[in-house]
Amino acid sequence: MKVFINKLYLTDGFEVPIKAYIYTANDNTIGGELTAPEKYRRVPHFQRWTMFRAYGVLQCVPGEQRKMGEHVTISSGANLTMVLIQPIIMTHTVIN
């Protein structure tokens, strides 16, 4: 999920049009990572130690099926970074 912001609401109710995304290291995408494998399968892996002997071991390789994804929540008041696409034309300021 990508979060796009198109309005900034100030505390006094004034609206400022903006174009911005919530920044994440994963190309501004929240969630969507590859989940852990559900099952592993055993695959023989042979290593050649000498000229005439081959020793084999079983190697666990991730299977084709993956576990169900987990829900991602963004709580209200979370401290996130906003990346602007265009400059903001700020004509209004809030004085406490």
Steps between C-alpha positions, in 0.01 A plus 500: 500500500627848415359792697457816290415827676320776309385737779662631815253605769634753750376515860274800429320317214689663210578264207823512299517292178815286488633198312697262720560135593569333832867396480615142554824335394303258279419749219237675718306173527354408839478123540525263205817321607554135409378276780687207649467159333226271627695181436857405424593214271809286527731490201813285484815703457816314403847629570800343336779473755736263327536367150293185551269579796201726512342587835137600503301711745134595511449871449173669606371726221192729532193351334261665256227578757532805723333588832211745511600864522466707817289814523688830520345774710596864526380639830362849534772747593784284366825681427546448124705683236317676218680549166375790286471461123428867429579815701236621746353848455452590867297821539364434846669448837358386831585699811428339837 
